[in-house]
Amino acid sequence: MTPLPDGTYDVIVVEAERGSDGELEIDLAITLGPRRGDVIRLRGRHVERGEVASTPEDPTAVLGVPGTLWVRGGQPTFRPEARP
């Protein structure tokens, strides 16, 4: 798969697990635009700190969380939407 061009993407968490090192790993599906359906895997360092990054022992609690993926200089950052 080609890298995502710099830009902003609407995404939703479709998979989440803890890696062998304990770091959160999430798969994000792009929900709008020409890249809709593409799935991007990120590790915790690319997730803004907050509810998703500090998920309790069960990382599946973040499944279905929508958010925004920013790509700048080829570096992705995911910001989850705040839950009420």
Backbone bond lengths (Angstrom), bond angles and torsions (degrees), N, CA, C in turn:
res aa  C-N    CA-C-N  psi(-1)  N-CA   C-N-CA  omega(-1)  CA-C   N-CA-C  phi
1 M - - - 1.440 - - 1.526 109.06 -
2 T 1.319 115.97 139.30 1.461 119.85 178.04 1.523 109.65 -75.23
3 P 1.333 116.79 148.84 1.463 119.55 179.03 1.534 110.77 -62.03
4 L 1.310 114.23 152.57 1.471 118.73 176.59 1.520 109.54 -71.32
5 P 1.330 116.77 134.62 1.457 118.64 174.25 1.530 109.86 -68.78
6 D 1.318 116.14 155.76 1.456 120.03 176.08 1.521 108.93 -54.36
7 G 1.316 115.42 139.04 1.451 120.82 -179.27 1.511 110.81 160.11
8 T 1.321 115.02 -170.77 1.457 122.99 -179.55 1.516 108.42 -119.75
9 Y 1.340 115.99 135.55 1.464 121.60 -175.22 1.518 110.08 -132.52
10 D 1.333 116.73 136.21 1.464 121.70 171.71 1.519 106.86 -81.65
11 V 1.347 115.77 130.78 1.465 120.64 -175.48 1.521 111.00 -138.69
12 I 1.337 114.83 168.59 1.457 122.10 174.10 1.531 107.38 -141.36
13 V 1.323 116.50 143.59 1.466 121.11 179.17 1.522 108.59 -75.30
14 V 1.347 116.37 121.69 1.469 120.59 -179.21 1.529 112.66 -112.18
15 E 1.323 117.74 -11.21 1.464 122.08 177.15 1.522 107.94 -156.41
16 A 1.313 116.10 143.59 1.469 120.86 178.40 1.513 109.22 -150.63
17 E 1.320 115.58 137.57 1.460 120.98 177.91 1.518 109.03 -158.17
18 R 1.303 115.20 164.15 1.464 121.45 173.81 1.523 107.09 -94.70
19 G 1.336 116.16 131.05 1.453 120.69 176.03 1.520 110.52 -72.61
20 S 1.313 116.72 174.21 1.463 121.02 -179.78 1.523 111.90 -62.12
21 D 1.335 116.25 -22.09 1.461 120.27 177.56 1.528 112.04 -90.65
22 G 1.336 117.42 2.70 1.460 121.88 178.74 1.513 114.36 87.59
23 E 1.326 117.51 -4.74 1.459 120.56 -179.45 1.533 110.64 -79.84
24 L 1.317 115.61 140.69 1.459 121.56 178.75 1.524 109.99 -65.38
25 E 1.324 115.94 134.74 1.460 122.70 173.13 1.521 107.20 -124.26
26 I 1.330 116.25 128.82 1.465 119.63 -179.00 1.524 109.92 -129.21
27 D 1.328 114.92 148.98 1.453 122.30 171.10 1.517 106.84 -107.45
28 L 1.328 115.03 130.76 1.464 121.73 179.69 1.513 108.90 -115.47
29 A 1.329 117.15 132.25 1.461 121.78 174.51 1.522 108.20 -101.58
30 I 1.317 116.08 130.26 1.464 121.19 176.42 1.520 107.56 -74.32
31 T 1.345 116.43 131.66 1.462 120.59 -171.78 1.523 115.05 -105.01
32 L 1.321 118.44 -14.01 1.464 120.74 -178.71 1.525 110.58 -138.61
33 G 1.324 115.47 158.10 1.452 120.62 173.48 1.517 114.03 87.22
34 P 1.327 115.49 -175.60 1.466 120.43 -175.05 1.526 113.91 -66.60
35 R 1.323 118.90 -19.20 1.474 121.43 178.53 1.531 111.73 -96.78
36 R 1.341 116.66 10.19 1.467 121.51 -179.87 1.525 110.01 -51.61
37 G 1.321 114.76 133.56 1.448 120.59 -179.87 1.518 113.79 95.69
38 D 1.324 118.17 -18.45 1.461 120.25 176.07 1.523 108.77 -65.67
39 V 1.318 116.59 142.25 1.461 122.09 179.23 1.523 108.56 -115.56
40 I 1.315 115.30 130.02 1.455 123.03 -177.31 1.521 108.65 -117.59
41 R 1.330 118.58 131.35 1.478 122.40 176.91 1.522 108.18 -99.72
42 L 1.338 114.55 129.20 1.463 121.05 177.45 1.514 110.36 -124.93
43 R 1.310 115.46 152.25 1.466 121.48 172.30 1.520 107.62 -102.73
44 G 1.310 115.92 162.87 1.457 122.96 -173.74 1.514 115.76 -49.12
45 R 1.321 117.82 -32.18 1.473 119.24 -177.88 1.531 112.10 -66.51
46 H 1.332 117.38 -16.20 1.467 121.43 178.43 1.523 112.56 -99.75
47 V 1.323 115.92 8.55 1.461 121.74 -179.63 1.515 107.72 -110.48
48 E 1.344 116.93 126.19 1.455 119.50 178.42 1.515 109.52 -59.64
49 R 1.301 116.22 138.47 1.460 121.00 -179.45 1.510 109.71 -61.77
50 G 1.281 115.42 145.18 1.456 121.52 -176.81 1.499 108.86 149.67
51 E 1.300 115.75 -151.06 1.458 121.49 -173.09 1.523 113.48 -57.32
52 V 1.323 118.30 -44.95 1.455 120.31 -175.90 1.525 111.08 -72.56
53 A 1.305 118.21 -45.87 1.463 121.14 -175.87 1.513 112.32 -67.56
54 S 1.316 117.45 -26.98 1.464 119.79 -178.38 1.529 111.28 -106.70
55 T 1.321 115.40 32.36 1.459 121.46 -179.30 1.525 110.62 -57.76
56 P 1.317 117.18 142.25 1.457 119.34 177.08 1.524 112.10 -62.49
57 E 1.301 116.07 -171.57 1.463 121.91 -175.55 1.521 113.68 -49.77
58 D 1.317 118.50 -34.77 1.456 121.46 -177.75 1.528 110.02 -93.81
59 P 1.330 118.43 96.67 1.462 120.17 -178.04 1.519 113.27 -67.00
60 T 1.353 117.91 -15.37 1.466 118.65 179.39 1.523 112.03 -67.10
61 A 1.325 117.53 -10.03 1.464 120.70 176.97 1.527 111.69 -62.40
62 V 1.325 118.02 -18.13 1.464 120.34 -179.04 1.523 113.05 -94.31
63 L 1.340 117.55 -1.68 1.462 119.31 179.30 1.525 110.27 -58.77
64 G 1.313 115.64 135.77 1.453 120.69 178.72 1.512 115.03 85.94
65 V 1.329 117.97 -1.04 1.465 120.60 179.92 1.532 108.72 -74.48
66 P 1.341 117.31 122.44 1.464 120.05 176.92 1.522 109.94 -82.70
67 G 1.315 115.63 163.77 1.452 119.66 177.30 1.514 110.98 -176.73
68 T 1.323 114.69 -164.82 1.455 122.28 -178.37 1.521 108.97 -123.88
69 L 1.308 116.01 135.40 1.456 122.51 174.57 1.519 107.47 -108.70
70 W 1.330 115.92 121.77 1.455 121.80 175.03 1.511 108.04 -105.00
71 V 1.329 116.19 134.63 1.460 120.92 173.57 1.523 106.54 -120.80
72 R 1.337 115.24 119.86 1.465 121.97 179.75 1.517 107.87 -132.73
73 G 1.317 116.96 124.38 1.453 120.21 -178.44 1.514 112.09 59.18
74 G 1.332 116.31 30.34 1.452 121.33 -179.85 1.522 114.70 80.32
75 Q 1.341 117.92 -1.32 1.465 122.13 -178.44 1.527 110.08 -101.40
76 P 1.336 117.52 121.66 1.466 120.60 -179.41 1.529 112.04 -87.27
77 T 1.321 115.35 147.32 1.461 122.41 172.37 1.518 107.37 -139.26
78 F 1.341 116.22 128.79 1.457 121.51 179.34 1.519 109.19 -104.62
79 R 1.339 115.53 130.37 1.452 121.81 174.02 1.516 107.77 -119.63
80 P 1.350 116.73 112.18 1.472 119.43 178.62 1.520 110.74 -71.67
81 E 1.331 115.86 151.22 1.465 119.76 172.56 1.511 108.43 -68.90
82 A 1.304 115.49 145.40 1.476 119.92 177.47 1.516 108.94 -69.25
83 R 1.322 115.40 137.17 1.472 119.75 175.56 1.509 108.44 -89.08
84 P 1.342 116.36 144.61 1.476 118.50 179.97 1.500 112.53 -66.80
